Each structure stands twice: as C-alpha cells, then as structure tokens.
C-alpha cells in the first residue's frame, strides 16, 4: 500500500495467508490497517482492504480486531488521532490503551 499496492492485491494476499495458516493452525486472526499519513489514493486502498476484512470476517478469519476505528482522527479518518500518536504513524501510550480497550470490548 505504501508502494502503490492496490486494495485488491492486499485482499488477495490476506486470503492466501489465511489459507496457508489454516493448514497449520486452527485459528486465524487479523487486524485492520491503521491510518497514518497515506496519500489519498493509498488511503482509499487501505479503507477498501479494511472494509473487506470487517465484512468477510467469518469467511476468512476467526476474528478481525478493528484497531483502525478507535485510533483514527475524528476530523480525518485517513490519519491517526494526534492525541493517540506521537509521530502520526505509530500509536503512543494512549493509542495502545485504545487498542487494548477495543480488543477487550470485542471479546
């Protein structure tokens, strides 16, 4: 995605990984791709892949942990909330607390 990978290519890769993982392990988990400074066309591809993950969860995965939603900026969902990120790409301590809360509420 950072290098022009399409959402379709990401979805195909997630499907292949899920198939391969199922051959060895019983359960497959995935997380949504975090927002964070992508150009608009790449942000759109990230959203496409995340939407697919959330809608196709039971077909491909045992669980999808949506960490992108609680960390996105209320003003622009393509970037991390500045309060939850020190550099705009990686969560800070508050961001990781939101990730933990999202995981707990999903279970």
C-alpha positions in Angstrom: 0.0 0.0 0.0 2.8 2.4 0.8 4.3 1.4 -2.5 1.2 1.6 -4.7 -0.2 -1.9 -3.8 -3.9 -2.0 -4.5 -6.6 -2.9 -2.1 -7.4 -5.9 -4.3 -3.8 -7.1 -4.1 -3.9 -6.8 -0.3 -7.2 -8.7 -0.1 -5.7 -11.5 -2.3 -2.7 -11.6 -0.1 -4.8 -11.8 3.1 -6.8 -14.7 1.5 -3.6 -16.6 0.6 -2.2 -16.1 4.1 -5.4 -17.2 5.7 -5.5 -20.4 3.6 -1.9 -21.2 4.4 -2.2 -20.5 8.1 -5.3 -22.8 8.3 -3.1 -25.7 7.1 -1.1 -25.5 10.3 -3.1 -23.6 12.8 -6.8 -23.8 13.8 -7.4 -20.1 14.2 -6.6 -17.1 12.1 -6.7 -13.5 13.4 -6.1 -10.2 11.6 -6.2 -6.5 12.5 -7.3 -3.7 10.4 -4.6 -1.5 8.8 -4.1 1.7 10.8 -4.5 5.1 9.3 -1.4 7.1 9.1 -0.2 9.6 6.5 -1.1 7.8 3.3 -1.7 9.8 0.2 -5.4 9.9 -0.7 -5.3 7.1 -3.3 -3.5 4.8 -0.9 -5.8 5.8 2.0 -8.7 4.7 -0.2 -7.0 1.3 -0.8 -6.4 0.9 3.0 -10.1 1.6 3.5 -11.1 -1.0 0.8 -9.0 -3.7 2.5 -10.2 -2.8 6.0 -13.9 -2.9 4.8 -13.4 -6.2 3.2 -11.8 -7.6 6.4 -14.7 -6.5 8.5 -17.4 -7.7 6.1 -15.7 -11.1 5.3 -14.5 -11.8 8.8 -16.3 -15.2 9.3 -15.4 -16.5 5.9 -11.6 -16.0 6.2 -10.8 -15.2 9.8 -11.8 -16.3 13.3 -11.6 -12.6 14.4 -10.8 -9.2 12.9 -9.6 -6.8 15.5 -10.6 -3.3 14.4 -7.8 -1.1 15.7 -8.1 1.5 12.9 -11.5 2.8 14.0 -10.6 3.8 17.6 -7.3 5.3 16.5 -8.5 7.4 13.6 -8.8 11.2 13.8 -12.3 12.5 14.3 -11.6 15.2 11.6 -9.9 12.9 9.1 -10.3 9.1 9.2 -7.2 8.7 7.0 -4.8 9.8 9.7 -4.2 8.8 13.3 -5.7 11.0 16.0 -2.9 13.3 17.1 -3.8 12.6 20.7 -3.1 8.9 20.2 0.1 9.2 18.2 3.4 10.9 18.6 4.5 10.7 15.0 1.3 10.3 13.0 2.1 6.7 12.1 2.6 4.8 15.3 0.3 4.7 18.4 1.6 6.3 21.6 0.7 5.0 25.1 -2.8 6.4 24.9 -3.2 4.8 21.4 -2.2 1.4 22.8 -4.7 1.8 25.6 -7.4 2.3 23.0 -6.2 -0.8 21.1 -6.4 -2.8 24.4 -9.9 -1.4 25.1 -11.1 -2.3 21.6 -9.7 -5.8 22.0 -11.4 -6.3 25.4 -14.7 -4.9 24.1 -14.6 -7.3 21.2 -14.3 -10.3 23.5 
